[in-house]
Amino acid sequence: MPNPIPDDFRDLFEKKAFAQLATVMKDGTPQVTPVWCDFDGTHVRINTAKGRIKDKNMRRNPHVAFSIQDPDNPYRFLSVRGEVVEINEKEADKHIDTLAKKYIGQDTYPFRRPGEVRVLYKVRPDKVHTMERR
């Protein structure tokens, strides 16, 4: 069952805050990668290249978890367990350019490799936990 991101933590998606994405390897062990992300009001959106480990893991097992720590207050964070509900290659190039603007201030993602296929994943937040200390 979806669990919305609390309004008072949505600002984390507007900051240059990396998500620490955990996926499940074929042997059942966890794999964690820092990723760029954003939020469309319903889903957390993550982007990577087709064929990478996290891509293979999310296609095989859509259950993921991630945390985002506030770069302005390390005692404020959001953690989410959820499920990949959409995998989309058609909108992925536009999405990675949007993330490049947010994270590195460039209009176009500069790290594309020849033949690389970008993939956009939409994650439905199912369990959400927040913490804030000042």
N, CA, C and O atoms as CSV, one atom per row, in Angstrom:
chain,resi,resn,atom,element,x,y,z
A,1,MET,N,N,0.840,-1.177,0.000
A,1,MET,CA,C,0.000,0.000,0.000
A,1,MET,C,C,0.890,1.248,0.000
A,1,MET,O,O,1.801,1.341,0.823
A,2,PRO,N,N,0.652,2.202,-0.894
A,2,PRO,CA,C,1.470,3.417,-0.971
A,2,PRO,C,C,1.402,4.227,0.317
A,2,PRO,O,O,0.380,4.268,1.003
A,3,ASN,N,N,2.520,4.865,0.619
A,3,ASN,CA,C,2.625,5.731,1.780
A,3,ASN,C,C,3.272,7.018,1.286
A,3,ASN,O,O,4.430,6.998,0.870
A,4,PRO,N,N,2.564,8.116,1.322
A,4,PRO,CA,C,3.115,9.335,0.726
A,4,PRO,C,C,4.322,9.883,1.481
A,4,PRO,O,O,4.468,9.689,2.688
A,5,ILE,N,N,5.177,10.569,0.739
A,5,ILE,CA,C,6.300,11.284,1.333
A,5,ILE,C,C,5.713,12.480,2.095
A,5,ILE,O,O,4.949,13.246,1.508
A,6,PRO,N,N,6.039,12.664,3.371
A,6,PRO,CA,C,5.497,13.796,4.125
A,6,PRO,C,C,5.870,15.139,3.488
A,6,PRO,O,O,6.986,15.319,3.000
A,7,ASP,N,N,4.932,16.061,3.502
A,7,ASP,CA,C,5.162,17.375,2.895
A,7,ASP,C,C,6.407,18.053,3.436
A,7,ASP,O,O,7.139,18.692,2.680
A,8,ASP,N,N,6.661,17.925,4.734
A,8,ASP,CA,C,7.789,18.635,5.334
A,8,ASP,C,C,9.143,17.966,5.077
A,8,ASP,O,O,10.161,18.406,5.612
A,9,PHE,N,N,9.161,16.901,4.258
A,9,PHE,CA,C,10.416,16.277,3.852
A,9,PHE,C,C,10.586,16.268,2.332
A,9,PHE,O,O,11.596,15.772,1.832
A,10,ARG,N,N,9.631,16.799,1.604
A,10,ARG,CA,C,9.724,16.816,0.143
A,10,ARG,C,C,10.819,17.749,-0.357
A,10,ARG,O,O,11.297,17.607,-1.483
A,11,ASP,N,N,11.216,18.705,0.481
A,11,ASP,CA,C,12.290,19.617,0.087
A,11,ASP,C,C,13.608,18.885,-0.151
A,11,ASP,O,O,14.476,19.399,-0.857
A,12,LEU,N,N,13.772,17.698,0.424
A,12,LEU,CA,C,15.009,16.940,0.200
A,12,LEU,C,C,15.209,16.616,-1.276
A,12,LEU,O,O,16.340,16.477,-1.741
A,13,PHE,N,N,14.106,16.498,-2.006
A,13,PHE,CA,C,14.188,16.173,-3.434
A,13,PHE,C,C,14.540,17.396,-4.276
A,13,PHE,O,O,14.846,17.269,-5.461
A,14,GLU,N,N,14.496,18.571,-3.671
A,14,GLU,CA,C,14.876,19.790,-4.381
A,14,GLU,C,C,16.335,20.149,-4.134
A,14,GLU,O,O,16.908,20.971,-4.849
A,15,LYS,N,N,16.930,19.534,-3.122
A,15,LYS,CA,C,18.330,19.781,-2.785
A,15,LYS,C,C,19.232,18.827,-3.555
A,15,LYS,O,O,18.768,17.857,-4.155
A,16,LYS,N,N,20.532,19.120,-3.528
A,16,LYS,CA,C,21.514,18.221,-4.139
A,16,LYS,C,C,21.828,17.097,-3.161
A,16,LYS,O,O,22.983,16.889,-2.787
A,17,ALA,N,N,20.814,16.391,-2.759
A,17,ALA,CA,C,20.949,15.289,-1.811
A,17,ALA,C,C,20.908,13.972,-2.577
A,17,ALA,O,O,19.957,13.702,-3.312
A,18,PHE,N,N,21.928,13.165,-2.405
A,18,PHE,CA,C,21.974,11.865,-3.055
A,18,PHE,C,C,21.132,10.865,-2.262
A,18,PHE,O,O,21.066,10.928,-1.034
A,19,ALA,N,N,20.504,9.962,-2.969
A,19,ALA,CA,C,19.825,8.840,-2.325
A,19,ALA,C,C,20.794,7.676,-2.292
A,19,ALA,O,O,21.540,7.453,-3.246
A,20,GLN,N,N,20.784,6.940,-1.206
A,20,GLN,CA,C,21.570,5.705,-1.093
A,20,GLN,C,C,20.598,4.570,-1.392
A,20,GLN,O,O,19.832,4.153,-0.523
A,21,LEU,N,N,20.634,4.073,-2.628
A,21,LEU,CA,C,19.684,3.084,-3.122
A,21,LEU,C,C,20.170,1.672,-2.848
A,21,LEU,O,O,21.276,1.298,-3.238
A,22,ALA,N,N,19.330,0.886,-2.171
A,22,ALA,CA,C,19.630,-0.523,-1.913
A,22,ALA,C,C,18.750,-1.388,-2.800
A,22,ALA,O,O,17.528,-1.244,-2.822
A,23,THR,N,N,19.396,-2.292,-3.532
A,23,THR,CA,C,18.698,-3.281,-4.355
A,23,THR,C,C,19.141,-4.664,-3.888
A,23,THR,O,O,20.026,-4.789,-3.041
A,24,VAL,N,N,18.521,-5.700,-4.445
A,24,VAL,CA,C,18.831,-7.063,-4.027
A,24,VAL,C,C,19.526,-7.799,-5.171
A,24,VAL,O,O,19.009,-7.876,-6.285
A,25,MET,N,N,20.707,-8.337,-4.871
A,25,MET,CA,C,21.471,-9.102,-5.853
A,25,MET,C,C,20.797,-10.448,-6.101
A,25,MET,O,O,19.920,-10.864,-5.345
A,26,LYS,N,N,21.216,-11.116,-7.161
A,26,LYS,CA,C,20.660,-12.416,-7.528
A,26,LYS,C,C,20.792,-13.439,-6.398
A,26,LYS,O,O,19.924,-14.295,-6.230
A,27,ASP,N,N,21.887,-13.348,-5.619
A,27,ASP,CA,C,22.105,-14.286,-4.520
A,27,ASP,C,C,21.418,-13.865,-3.222
A,27,ASP,O,O,21.578,-14.516,-2.189
A,28,GLY,N,N,20.650,-12.769,-3.279
A,28,GLY,CA,C,19.899,-12.309,-2.111
A,28,GLY,C,C,20.619,-11.306,-1.242
A,28,GLY,O,O,20.037,-10.802,-0.281
A,29,THR,N,N,21.877,-10.998,-1.551
A,29,THR,CA,C,22.606,-10.015,-0.762
A,29,THR,C,C,22.246,-8.595,-1.204
A,29,THR,O,O,21.839,-8.383,-2.346
A,30,PRO,N,N,22.396,-7.622,-0.298
A,30,PRO,CA,C,22.075,-6.243,-0.664
A,30,PRO,C,C,23.204,-5.603,-1.456
A,30,PRO,O,O,24.367,-5.987,-1.336
A,31,GLN,N,N,22.838,-4.621,-2.266
A,31,GLN,CA,C,23.788,-3.818,-3.029
A,31,GLN,C,C,23.343,-2.369,-2.878
A,31,GLN,O,O,22.168,-2.066,-3.088
A,32,VAL,N,N,24.249,-1.471,-2.520
A,32,VAL,CA,C,23.910,-0.066,-2.274
A,32,VAL,C,C,24.720,0.828,-3.197
A,32,VAL,O,O,25.922,0.635,-3.377
A,33,THR,N,N,24.038,1.811,-3.778
A,33,THR,CA,C,24.661,2.748,-4.701
A,33,THR,C,C,24.117,4.144,-4.443
A,33,THR,O,O,22.908,4.300,-4.275
A,34,PRO,N,N,24.979,5.178,-4.404
A,34,PRO,CA,C,24.458,6.544,-4.352
A,34,PRO,C,C,23.897,6.922,-5.724
A,34,PRO,O,O,24.531,6.673,-6.749
A,35,VAL,N,N,22.720,7.517,-5.736
A,35,VAL,CA,C,22.075,7.883,-7.005
A,35,VAL,C,C,21.453,9.275,-6.922
A,35,VAL,O,O,21.112,9.764,-5.845
A,36,TRP,N,N,21.318,9.890,-8.081
A,36,TRP,CA,C,20.523,11.108,-8.210
A,36,TRP,C,C,19.063,10.680,-8.232
A,36,TRP,O,O,18.740,9.590,-8.703
A,37,CYS,N,N,18.183,11.531,-7.727
A,37,CYS,CA,C,16.757,11.200,-7.748
A,37,CYS,C,C,15.929,12.473,-7.699
A,37,CYS,O,O,16.440,13.555,-7.410
A,38,ASP,N,N,14.650,12.327,-7.983
A,38,ASP,CA,C,13.687,13.401,-7.782
A,38,ASP,C,C,12.344,12.781,-7.430
A,38,ASP,O,O,12.218,11.562,-7.313
A,39,PHE,N,N,11.357,13.625,-7.267
A,39,PHE,CA,C,10.036,13.186,-6.812
A,39,PHE,C,C,8.991,13.860,-7.675
A,39,PHE,O,O,9.016,15.080,-7.835
A,40,ASP,N,N,8.064,13.080,-8.241
A,40,ASP,CA,C,7.039,13.651,-9.129
A,40,ASP,C,C,5.716,13.941,-8.426
A,40,ASP,O,O,4.717,14.246,-9.076
A,41,GLY,N,N,5.711,13.847,-7.100
A,41,GLY,CA,C,4.489,14.063,-6.333
A,41,GLY,C,C,3.847,12.763,-5.883
A,41,GLY,O,O,3.056,12.744,-4.940
A,42,THR,N,N,4.190,11.680,-6.561
A,42,THR,CA,C,3.695,10.352,-6.214
A,42,THR,C,C,4.829,9.355,-6.085
A,42,THR,O,O,4.888,8.595,-5.118
A,43,HIS,N,N,5.730,9.355,-7.058
A,43,HIS,CA,C,6.820,8.386,-7.130
A,43,HIS,C,C,8.179,9.058,-6.999
A,43,HIS,O,O,8.368,10.197,-7.425
A,44,VAL,N,N,9.110,8.343,-6.410
A,44,VAL,CA,C,10.502,8.745,-6.437
A,44,VAL,C,C,11.065,8.216,-7.751
A,44,VAL,O,O,10.858,7.056,-8.105
A,45,ARG,N,N,11.780,9.084,-8.471
A,45,ARG,CA,C,12.295,8.705,-9.783
A,45,ARG,C,C,13.816,8.611,-9.738
A,45,ARG,O,O,14.506,9.507,-9.253
A,46,ILE,N,N,14.310,7.493,-10.260
A,46,ILE,CA,C,15.734,7.187,-10.294
A,46,ILE,C,C,16.102,6.866,-11.740
A,46,ILE,O,O,15.276,6.351,-12.494
A,47,ASN,N,N,17.336,7.170,-12.124
A,47,ASN,CA,C,17.766,6.992,-13.501
A,47,ASN,C,C,19.134,6.318,-13.513
A,47,ASN,O,O,20.008,6.669,-12.720
A,48,THR,N,N,19.318,5.362,-14.401
A,48,THR,CA,C,20.629,4.744,-14.594
A,48,THR,C,C,20.727,4.251,-16.034
A,48,THR,O,O,19.817,4.453,-16.838
A,49,ALA,N,N,21.833,3.609,-16.341
A,49,ALA,CA,C,22.024,3.049,-17.680
A,49,ALA,C,C,21.628,1.576,-17.677
A,49,ALA,O,O,21.857,0.854,-16.707
A,50,LYS,N,N,21.037,1.157,-18.773
A,50,LYS,CA,C,20.642,-0.239,-18.942
A,50,LYS,C,C,21.880,-1.133,-18.856
A,50,LYS,O,O,22.924,-0.839,-19.437
A,51,GLY,N,N,21.731,-2.229,-18.114
A,51,GLY,CA,C,22.807,-3.189,-17.989
A,51,GLY,C,C,23.654,-3.034,-16.747
A,51,GLY,O,O,24.442,-3.925,-16.429
A,52,ARG,N,N,23.514,-1.921,-16.030
A,52,ARG,CA,C,24.262,-1.762,-14.783
A,52,ARG,C,C,23.670,-2.684,-13.716
A,52,ARG,O,O,22.555,-3.186,-13.860
A,53,ILE,N,N,24.431,-2.896,-12.649
A,53,ILE,CA,C,23.990,-3.833,-11.610
A,53,ILE,C,C,22.638,-3.441,-11.039
A,53,ILE,O,O,21.763,-4.295,-10.895
A,54,LYS,N,N,22.446,-2.158,-10.706
A,54,LYS,CA,C,21.159,-1.760,-10.110
A,54,LYS,C,C,20.011,-1.931,-11.098
A,54,LYS,O,O,18.889,-2.238,-10.697
A,55,ASP,N,N,20.282,-1.737,-12.384
A,55,ASP,CA,C,19.262,-1.961,-13.411
A,55,ASP,C,C,18.855,-3.435,-13.435
A,55,ASP,O,O,17.667,-3.758,-13.425
A,56,LYS,N,N,19.831,-4.309,-13.465
A,56,LYS,CA,C,19.540,-5.752,-13.477
A,56,LYS,C,C,18.787,-6.164,-12.216
A,56,LYS,O,O,17.828,-6.934,-12.277
A,57,ASN,N,N,19.233,-5.640,-11.070
A,57,ASN,CA,C,18.589,-5.996,-9.806
A,57,ASN,C,C,17.133,-5.537,-9.754
A,57,ASN,O,O,16.261,-6.297,-9.334
A,58,MET,N,N,16.859,-4.289,-10.180
A,58,MET,CA,C,15.486,-3.769,-10.109
A,58,MET,C,C,14.559,-4.442,-11.114
A,58,MET,O,O,13.358,-4.547,-10.864
A,59,ARG,N,N,15.087,-4.897,-12.236
A,59,ARG,CA,C,14.263,-5.626,-13.201
A,59,ARG,C,C,13.901,-7.013,-12.662
A,59,ARG,O,O,12.793,-7.503,-12.879
A,60,ARG,N,N,14.843,-7.635,-11.964
A,60,ARG,CA,C,14.617,-8.968,-11.419
A,60,ARG,C,C,13.776,-8.935,-10.143
A,60,ARG,O,O,12.902,-9.779,-9.947
A,61,ASN,N,N,14.045,-7.952,-9.276
A,61,ASN,CA,C,13.346,-7.838,-7.997
A,61,ASN,C,C,13.028,-6.359,-7.778
A,61,ASN,O,O,13.936,-5.573,-7.509
A,62,PRO,N,N,11.773,-5.969,-7.886
A,62,PRO,CA,C,11.409,-4.559,-7.820
A,62,PRO,C,C,11.411,-3.945,-6.421
A,62,PRO,O,O,11.147,-2.752,-6.274
A,63,HIS,N,N,11.703,-4.739,-5.397
A,63,HIS,CA,C,11.716,-4.215,-4.030
A,63,HIS,C,C,13.040,-3.510,-3.759
A,63,HIS,O,O,14.113,-4.096,-3.903
A,64,VAL,N,N,12.945,-2.242,-3.365
A,64,VAL,CA,C,14.119,-1.418,-3.116
A,64,VAL,C,C,13.948,-0.664,-1.803
A,64,VAL,O,O,12.856,-0.607,-1.237
A,65,ALA,N,N,15.034,-0.095,-1.338
A,65,ALA,CA,C,15.015,0.808,-0.199
A,65,ALA,C,C,16.033,1.897,-0.478
A,65,ALA,O,O,17.009,1.678,-1.196
A,66,PHE,N,N,15.804,3.062,0.086
A,66,PHE,CA,C,16.786,4.133,-0.038
A,66,PHE,C,C,16.626,5.105,1.116
A,66,PHE,O,O,15.579,5.176,1.761
A,67,SER,N,N,17.683,5.841,1.353
A,67,SER,CA,C,17.632,6.918,2.331
A,67,SER,C,C,18.225,8.155,1.691
A,67,SER,O,O,19.085,8.078,0.813
A,68,ILE,N,N,17.742,9.302,2.154
A,68,ILE,CA,C,18.258,10.596,1.709
A,68,ILE,C,C,18.546,11.406,2.959
A,68,ILE,O,O,17.659,11.629,3.783
A,69,GLN,N,N,19.786,11.845,3.098
A,69,GLN,CA,C,20.205,12.646,4.234
A,69,GLN,C,C,20.252,14.105,3.804
A,69,GLN,O,O,20.775,14.428,2.737
A,70,ASP,N,N,19.708,14.979,4.630
A,70,ASP,CA,C,19.692,16.408,4.335
A,70,ASP,C,C,21.128,16.934,4.360
A,70,ASP,O,O,21.799,16.815,5.385
A,71,PRO,N,N,21.619,17.516,3.253
A,71,PRO,CA,C,22.989,18.037,3.256
A,71,PRO,C,C,23.177,19.222,4.209
A,71,PRO,O,O,24.306,19.558,4.565
A,72,ASP,N,N,22.082,19.849,4.617
A,72,ASP,CA,C,22.158,20.989,5.526
A,72,ASP,C,C,22.021,20.597,6.995
A,72,ASP,O,O,22.326,21.398,7.878
A,73,ASN,N,N,21.569,19.382,7.262
A,73,ASN,CA,C,21.382,18.901,8.630
A,73,ASN,C,C,21.511,17.376,8.609
A,73,ASN,O,O,20.547,16.687,8.276
A,74,PRO,N,N,22.676,16.841,8.954
A,74,PRO,CA,C,22.889,15.394,8.863
A,74,PRO,C,C,22.006,14.578,9.812
A,74,PRO,O,O,21.954,13.353,9.705
A,75,TYR,N,N,21.317,15.245,10.733
A,75,TYR,CA,C,20.413,14.546,11.650
A,75,TYR,C,C,18.967,14.576,11.150
A,75,TYR,O,O,18.036,14.264,11.892
A,76,ARG,N,N,18.797,14.951,9.903
A,76,ARG,CA,C,17.474,14.962,9.261
A,76,ARG,C,C,17.557,14.064,8.043
A,76,ARG,O,O,18.378,14.284,7.153
A,77,PHE,N,N,16.698,13.041,8.007
A,77,PHE,CA,C,16.732,12.144,6.857
A,77,PHE,C,C,15.357,11.531,6.610
A,77,PHE,O,O,14.451,11.575,7.443
A,78,LEU,N,N,15.261,10.964,5.424
A,78,LEU,CA,C,14.078,10.253,4.966
A,78,LEU,C,C,14.545,8.871,4.540
A,78,LEU,O,O,15.528,8.747,3.809
A,79,SER,N,N,13.857,7.837,4.987
A,79,SER,CA,C,14.150,6.500,4.473
A,79,SER,C,C,12.857,5.890,3.953
A,79,SER,O,O,11.782,6.087,4.520
A,80,VAL,N,N,12.986,5.154,2.876
A,80,VAL,CA,C,11.819,4.615,2.176
A,80,VAL,C,C,12.088,3.170,1.780
A,80,VAL,O,O,13.176,2.831,1.314
A,81,ARG,N,N,11.084,2.327,1.974
A,81,ARG,CA,C,11.055,1.007,1.356
A,81,ARG,C,C,9.918,1.052,0.356
A,81,ARG,O,O,8.833,1.545,0.665
A,82,GLY,N,N,10.156,0.543,-0.837
A,82,GLY,CA,C,9.125,0.620,-1.851
A,82,GLY,C,C,9.328,-0.371,-2.963
A,82,GLY,O,O,10.138,-1.293,-2.875
A,83,GLU,N,N,8.567,-0.152,-4.013
A,83,GLU,CA,C,8.593,-1.072,-5.153
A,83,GLU,C,C,8.676,-0.286,-6.450
A,83,GLU,O,O,7.990,0.720,-6.628
A,84,VAL,N,N,9.525,-0.758,-7.354
A,84,VAL,CA,C,9.596,-0.181,-8.694
A,84,VAL,C,C,8.313,-0.566,-9.407
A,84,VAL,O,O,8.039,-1.751,-9.601
A,85,VAL,N,N,7.524,0.430,-9.799
A,85,VAL,CA,C,6.236,0.167,-10.439
A,85,VAL,C,C,6.247,0.512,-11.927
A,85,VAL,O,O,5.308,0.188,-12.653
A,86,GLU,N,N,7.312,1.169,-12.374
A,86,GLU,CA,C,7.421,1.481,-13.807
A,86,GLU,C,C,8.890,1.565,-14.187
A,86,GLU,O,O,9.700,2.162,-13.478
A,87,ILE,N,N,9.216,0.955,-15.318
A,87,ILE,CA,C,10.541,1.045,-15.923
A,87,ILE,C,C,10.328,1.610,-17.315
A,87,ILE,O,O,9.597,1.034,-18.120
A,88,ASN,N,N,10.974,2.753,-17.600
A,88,ASN,CA,C,10.661,3.503,-18.806
A,88,ASN,C,C,11.943,3.976,-19.471
A,88,ASN,O,O,12.736,4.691,-18.859
A,89,GLU,N,N,12.148,3.584,-20.708
A,89,GLU,CA,C,13.307,4.047,-21.465
A,89,GLU,C,C,12.978,5.266,-22.318
A,89,GLU,O,O,13.882,6.020,-22.678
A,90,LYS,N,N,11.727,5.473,-22.644
A,90,LYS,CA,C,11.334,6.568,-23.541
A,90,LYS,C,C,11.550,7.943,-22.923
A,90,LYS,O,O,11.960,8.871,-23.620
A,91,GLU,N,N,11.284,8.091,-21.636
A,91,GLU,CA,C,11.406,9.391,-20.968
A,91,GLU,C,C,12.734,9.554,-20.232
A,91,GLU,O,O,12.975,10.589,-19.611
A,92,ALA,N,N,13.589,8.547,-20.297
A,92,ALA,CA,C,14.799,8.528,-19.474
A,92,ALA,C,C,15.833,9.579,-19.873
A,92,ALA,O,O,16.471,10.163,-18.997
A,93,ASP,N,N,16.015,9.836,-21.167
A,93,ASP,CA,C,17.011,10.830,-21.584
A,93,ASP,C,C,16.626,12.222,-21.091
A,93,ASP,O,O,17.477,12.962,-20.596
A,94,LYS,N,N,15.377,12.575,-21.220
A,94,LYS,CA,C,14.906,13.875,-20.740
A,94,LYS,C,C,15.065,13.956,-19.216
A,94,LYS,O,O,15.452,14.995,-18.681
A,95,HIS,N,N,14.767,12.869,-18.535
A,95,HIS,CA,C,14.866,12.841,-17.078
A,95,HIS,C,C,16.310,13.004,-16.608
A,95,HIS,O,O,16.560,13.758,-15.668
A,96,ILE,N,N,17.262,12.320,-17.233
A,96,ILE,CA,C,18.656,12.441,-16.796
A,96,ILE,C,C,19.168,13.851,-17.035
A,96,ILE,O,O,20.011,14.331,-16.277
A,97,ASP,N,N,18.681,14.527,-18.070
A,97,ASP,CA,C,19.063,15.924,-18.284
A,97,ASP,C,C,18.512,16.818,-17.170
A,97,ASP,O,O,19.190,17.744,-16.726
A,98,THR,N,N,17.298,16.547,-16.722
A,98,THR,CA,C,16.717,17.289,-15.601
A,98,THR,C,C,17.547,17.085,-14.340
A,98,THR,O,O,17.804,18.036,-13.602
A,99,LEU,N,N,17.967,15.847,-14.093
A,99,LEU,CA,C,18.793,15.563,-12.921
A,99,LEU,C,C,20.176,16.215,-13.038
A,99,LEU,O,O,20.726,16.678,-12.039
A,100,ALA,N,N,20.734,16.254,-14.239
A,100,ALA,CA,C,22.034,16.898,-14.444
A,100,ALA,C,C,21.943,18.392,-14.114
A,100,ALA,O,O,22.870,18.962,-13.538
A,101,LYS,N,N,20.846,19.007,-14.476
A,101,LYS,CA,C,20.649,20.425,-14.158
A,101,LYS,C,C,20.611,20.611,-12.636
A,101,LYS,O,O,21.232,21.530,-12.103
A,102,LYS,N,N,19.894,19.751,-11.958
A,102,LYS,CA,C,19.755,19.840,-10.499
A,102,LYS,C,C,21.086,19.584,-9.788
A,102,LYS,O,O,21.474,20.359,-8.914
A,103,TYR,N,N,21.780,18.523,-10.146
A,103,TYR,CA,C,22.948,18.088,-9.390
A,103,TYR,C,C,24.269,18.728,-9.810
A,103,TYR,O,O,25.146,18.927,-8.970
A,104,ILE,N,N,24.427,19.054,-11.096
A,104,ILE,CA,C,25.715,19.605,-11.535
A,104,ILE,C,C,25.577,20.894,-12.341
A,104,ILE,O,O,26.565,21.417,-12.854
A,105,GLY,N,N,24.346,21.407,-12.451
A,105,GLY,CA,C,24.133,22.692,-13.105
A,105,GLY,C,C,24.330,22.686,-14.608
A,105,GLY,O,O,24.568,23.738,-15.201
A,106,GLN,N,N,24.234,21.518,-15.239
A,106,GLN,CA,C,24.388,21.442,-16.694
A,106,GLN,C,C,23.059,21.054,-17.340
A,106,GLN,O,O,22.328,20.212,-16.818
A,107,ASP,N,N,22.756,21.676,-18.477
A,107,ASP,CA,C,21.485,21.431,-19.158
A,107,ASP,C,C,21.402,20.028,-19.746
A,107,ASP,O,O,20.312,19.470,-19.867
A,108,THR,N,N,22.539,19.458,-20.111
A,108,THR,CA,C,22.590,18.138,-20.724
A,108,THR,C,C,23.529,17.250,-19.919
A,108,THR,O,O,24.616,17.676,-19.530
A,109,TYR,N,N,23.110,16.034,-19.674
A,109,TYR,CA,C,23.930,15.072,-18.939
A,109,TYR,C,C,25.219,14.824,-19.719
A,109,TYR,O,O,25.159,14.323,-20.842
A,110,PRO,N,N,26.385,15.160,-19.157
A,110,PRO,CA,C,27.632,15.113,-19.926
A,110,PRO,C,C,28.361,13.766,-19.921
A,110,PRO,O,O,29.391,13.629,-20.580
A,111,PHE,N,N,27.854,12.784,-19.201
A,111,PHE,CA,C,28.596,11.529,-19.041
A,111,PHE,C,C,28.054,10.377,-19.880
A,111,PHE,O,O,28.380,9.220,-19.618
A,112,ARG,N,N,27.231,10.675,-20.883
A,112,ARG,CA,C,26.689,9.620,-21.741
A,112,ARG,C,C,27.809,8.925,-22.501
A,112,ARG,O,O,28.777,9.552,-22.930
A,113,ARG,N,N,27.653,7.630,-22.654
A,113,ARG,CA,C,28.605,6.843,-23.435
A,113,ARG,C,C,27.931,6.440,-24.741
A,113,ARG,O,O,26.710,6.291,-24.786
A,114,PRO,N,N,28.705,6.266,-25.793
A,114,PRO,CA,C,28.106,5.843,-27.069
A,114,PRO,C,C,27.295,4.558,-26.895
A,114,PRO,O,O,27.772,3.588,-26.306
A,115,GLY,N,N,26.088,4.565,-27.405
A,115,GLY,CA,C,25.220,3.393,-27.348
A,115,GLY,C,C,24.512,3.183,-26.017
A,115,GLY,O,O,23.730,2.244,-25.871
A,116,GLU,N,N,24.778,4.042,-25.056
A,116,GLU,CA,C,24.164,3.894,-23.730
A,116,GLU,C,C,22.662,4.129,-23.802
A,116,GLU,O,O,22.205,5.080,-24.436
A,117,VAL,N,N,21.906,3.267,-23.156
A,117,VAL,CA,C,20.448,3.409,-23.069
A,117,VAL,C,C,20.123,3.784,-21.631
A,117,VAL,O,O,20.416,3.027,-20.705
A,118,ARG,N,N,19.517,4.955,-21.443
A,118,ARG,CA,C,19.136,5.409,-20.110
A,118,ARG,C,C,17.791,4.797,-19.746
A,118,ARG,O,O,16.955,4.535,-20.611
A,119,VAL,N,N,17.596,4.571,-18.435
A,119,VAL,CA,C,16.368,3.954,-17.939
A,119,VAL,C,C,15.869,4.762,-16.742
A,119,VAL,O,O,16.641,5.115,-15.851
A,120,LEU,N,N,14.581,5.045,-16.737
A,120,LEU,CA,C,13.911,5.767,-15.652
A,120,LEU,C,C,13.060,4.762,-14.874
A,120,LEU,O,O,12.282,4.006,-15.456
A,121,TYR,N,N,13.223,4.769,-13.554
A,121,TYR,CA,C,12.459,3.875,-12.668
A,121,TYR,C,C,11.589,4.732,-11.774
A,121,TYR,O,O,12.056,5.722,-11.210
A,122,LYS,N,N,10.340,4.364,-11.642
A,122,LYS,CA,C,9.446,5.029,-10.706
A,122,LYS,C,C,9.216,4.093,-9.531
A,122,LYS,O,O,8.782,2.953,-9.691
A,123,VAL,N,N,9.519,4.610,-8.341
A,123,VAL,CA,C,9.405,3.821,-7.116
A,123,VAL,C,C,8.212,4.320,-6.303
A,123,VAL,O,O,8.106,5.504,-5.985
A,124,ARG,N,N,7.317,3.387,-5.975
A,124,ARG,CA,C,6.179,3.697,-5.114
A,124,ARG,C,C,6.636,3.573,-3.659
A,124,ARG,O,O,7.041,2.489,-3.238
A,125,PRO,N,N,6.579,4.655,-2.889
A,125,PRO,CA,C,6.941,4.549,-1.471
A,125,PRO,C,C,5.887,3.744,-0.711
A,125,PRO,O,O,4.710,4.104,-0.721
A,126,ASP,N,N,6.298,2.665,-0.057
A,126,ASP,CA,C,5.373,1.837,0.717
A,126,ASP,C,C,5.539,2.045,2.220
A,126,ASP,O,O,4.550,2.135,2.948
A,127,LYS,N,N,6.763,2.119,2.680
A,127,LYS,CA,C,7.061,2.382,4.096
A,127,LYS,C,C,7.995,3.587,4.151
A,127,LYS,O,O,9.061,3.582,3.535
A,128,VAL,N,N,7.595,4.608,4.882
A,128,VAL,CA,C,8.368,5.838,4.963
A,128,VAL,C,C,8.693,6.134,6.419
A,128,VAL,O,O,7.824,6.069,7.288
A,129,HIS,N,N,9.943,6.456,6.671
A,129,HIS,CA,C,10.382,6.824,8.012
A,129,HIS,C,C,11.169,8.127,7.904
A,129,HIS,O,O,11.986,8.295,6.999
A,130,THR,N,N,10.919,9.033,8.822
A,130,THR,CA,C,11.658,10.296,8.833
A,130,THR,C,C,12.236,10.535,10.222
A,130,THR,O,O,11.745,10.009,11.221
A,131,MET,N,N,13.282,11.335,10.256
A,131,MET,CA,C,13.848,11.754,11.518
A,131,MET,C,C,14.421,13.150,11.363
A,131,MET,O,O,15.003,13.481,10.330
A,132,GLU,N,N,14.254,13.966,12.393
A,132,GLU,CA,C,14.841,15.297,12.368
A,132,GLU,C,C,15.237,15.677,13.789
A,132,GLU,O,O,14.430,15.641,14.718
A,133,ARG,N,N,16.502,16.040,13.921
A,133,ARG,CA,C,17.008,16.583,15.180
A,133,ARG,C,C,17.761,17.846,14.847
A,133,ARG,O,O,18.408,17.936,13.804
A,134,ARG,N,N,17.683,18.785,15.697
A,134,ARG,CA,C,18.382,20.065,15.445
A,134,ARG,C,C,19.536,20.232,16.381
A,134,ARG,O,O,20.239,21.241,16.321
